Amino acid sequence: MSTTSFPEGFVWGVSTSAFQIEGATSADGRGPSIWDGFSADRVEACDHYHRHPEDVQLMKDLGMAAYRFSVSWARVIPAGSGKVNEAGLDFYDRLLDELLAAGITPYATLYHWDLPQAIEDNGGWPARDTARHFADYAAAVHDRLGDRVDTWFTLNEPWVAAFLGYGAGIHAPGRKSAADAFTAAHHMLLAHGLAVQALRAGGAAKVGAVLNISPVLTPAQVSDFGRTLSEEDAEAVTRIDALANRQFLDPMLRGAYPADLLPIIERSVGLGHVQDGDLGLIAQPIDLLGVNYYTPLVVQAQPSEPADPAFPGSEGVLFCTVPTAVTAMGWSIVPNCLSLLLGRLSREYPGIDLMVTENGADFVDVVTGDGIHDVDRINFIEEHLRALRAAVEDGAPVRGYLVWTLLDNLEWSDGYQRKFGLVHVDFATQRRRPKDSALWYRDVIARNGLPETRQKRPTLETVAARAGVSRATVSRVVNGEASVSPEVRAAVMQAVRELGYVPNAAARSLVTRRTNAIALVLSVPRQGGDPLTAAVVQYVTSLLEGAGKQITLMLADTAESHRRIVSHVEAGLSDGVVLLPPERADTLAERLSRIGVPVVLLGKPPIASLVPYVDVDNAGGATTATEHLIARGRRTIGMICGPMDLVAVQDRLAGHREALQRAGMRPLLALADDLTRAAGKAAAHRLLGDEPSLDAIFAASDQLAIGALQAAREAGRRVPEDLAIVGFDDVDAASATTPALTTVRVPVADQALALARLMLSRLEGRHTTSVVLPARLVVRDST
């Protein structure tokens, strides 16, 4: 078969990082890093520290030409500054000798997020001295290893380290400060420049840095890159691009911060940390820019949206989830964006070589007796390589491609549940097993290219023809039916191996004893729940199918349908149930929970300990809404409650009462028979009649709040001058009312994704707890 070739000398390999694979966190004098205390799952990771000869042999067997690894600062200089730990450098000596003996070119990254804890204790990256200490560390490592490393990368993904570690607090060290995030980002850039100088002084041949770069698009542009944007959306895209991408690209490659970013930094922290001469140091010439690409950033203008903590200055920008295939982490799969960003880099930052230093995906792997058939990962890498080759054909100077990652590993705050590796690791035994993707990648490397056309997957019919049996017989074999003779079974399985047939969900059940089918049960109606139901169907289906599951959609709207669903699950036709129960009392969840299959619910049930569920923090959202009204000077606040048999309404009332109690105020309640506008209007009229001094209303739903707006107009009350009104849910109509409604936003897509992830966790036998997502207040004109 003809191949789609890559340029001669194109570099193929893999990337890893020290903290994620080395283990041995206290061996041979290594000091603690910020991740040692922050990550709940440390143990020994992949024990690469002791097993690196085995891992290098794996890479050699797979034909890897390059291995990008990171050096642990805490292993080399345990205190972060000062004395060098020679025993720590001895490990990297041994690793380099193994790599060179195997014919594998090492690419060294000096910083992959594992800052020594001693440095953090002295201020961390927001402290300017950290940049100087990093340059000293870079010089020490190069002095010992520079004779065998040709290419050095200073930093890996400084945006992640600065804004997830110091801004959003979801990565180590867990700080939540926009000022610290911007200061940390600048000092990482300064550290890069100083380290480049130190490496050049030591004689380094090639020096670069690695950035995570994501094209920033609107939802419409995901399927049409050329879509013309409104002025508001164009501004949102440009601002997020400045925060995520140009904040690092421009200082490194142009010697200046983007002009549109400087006012955001100044508002957050000032500009005193940017000293004269810094940008000249940062813009040291580099030889290679590493590009890490996984998924695009999708945004649109939303005037009332508060800033995302990971993107300080992103007020008025909504981060969107789009209806594409997704990985097990819920990341949208958009391979063409790799072509888009490589083309952009080659045009806007010419004269510098590029290397894709990370690209890969987390999928749920099924370990069977005949291998790990990770067809989704193969498809992901193949589609991205096709996009990469298109960029090369268009002139992008891309010199190599490194898969993330070699081994299943310790995925930072997500622990061991994420599976990005080409090689499966059993963390109980540390046994390594190459997945189908590793063997596929080996063949790509061997021919320096891809098949020109996608190879058709063998089907049951193909296997039947090879084995000389009927399609029905093959089906019985892959479904594990005992009626097939051993001789026929052996013939079929031999055909499966010879053809490279990728077992589907049914075939995997030979080992797992699972159907790999999930019942998605919808109960109707859900009041005001149409957007949420649609999101669940879309995202749960996409994520679970991406993990190799088959979805059976079932409707639970009658007693007969309930009986049919229970019978279906009792018969073993589904491995699990994702249930959208009705909002009022229902026994289906209880009946399903007694069968013994994993069940997850959307929405907190009346008995919260019944089964794991996903919901929003209804009480917290109501507390925030009420506190907002109090902060606006409102002193006579009424609440319109929906039907009190709804768990969400009960929680929203509890949160409202708690906020009033802390403020020394008494609750004023009006019950609504349902969650409609008419019911809200009637309840608001009662409140206004009973309490003439009423100056605010909090409604348990947006529809109730819209009814309250109507009642206010009829009563001659001006909103918000006389009467402030807040809703809950942020339905589409909330931003279109007059005045626009302040409300509590329920994260619809996040609930759907959390529901799918919770189901996958239960299927894998991991300990699971219910997921309660934060609900954010969206302030508009009604308050």
PECORDA-V727395 format. One record per helix or strand of 2 or more residues. SS is the DSSP state (H for helix, E for strand). FROM is the first residue (numbers start at 1). LEN is the number of residues. If there is no record, write none. Layout:
ss->{SS & SS}
from->{FROM & FROM}
len->{LEN & LEN}
This chain:
ss->{E & E & H & H & H & H & E & H & H & E & H & H & H & E & H & H & E & E & H & H & H & H & E & E & E & H & E & E & E & H & E & H & E & E & H & E & H & H & H & H & E & H & E & H & E & H & E & E & H & E & H & E & H & E & H & E & H & E & H & E & E}
from->{3 & 11 & 18 & 27 & 34 & 48 & 66 & 73 & 86 & 105 & 117 & 124 & 129 & 151 & 158 & 178 & 206 & 216 & 219 & 231 & 259 & 278 & 288 & 297 & 317 & 336 & 353 & 367 & 371 & 375 & 398 & 412 & 423 & 431 & 436 & 449 & 460 & 471 & 486 & 505 & 517 & 530 & 550 & 559 & 576 & 588 & 598 & 613 & 618 & 637 & 647 & 668 & 677 & 696 & 702 & 724 & 732 & 742 & 748 & 771 & 776}
len->{3 & 5 & 4 & 3 & 5 & 14 & 5 & 4 & 16 & 7 & 5 & 3 & 17 & 6 & 10 & 24 & 7 & 2 & 5 & 24 & 11 & 5 & 5 & 5 & 3 & 13 & 6 & 2 & 2 & 19 & 7 & 3 & 4 & 4 & 12 & 3 & 8 & 8 & 14 & 8 & 6 & 17 & 6 & 12 & 5 & 6 & 5 & 4 & 14 & 5 & 16 & 4 & 14 & 4 & 13 & 3 & 5 & 4 & 16 & 3 & 3}
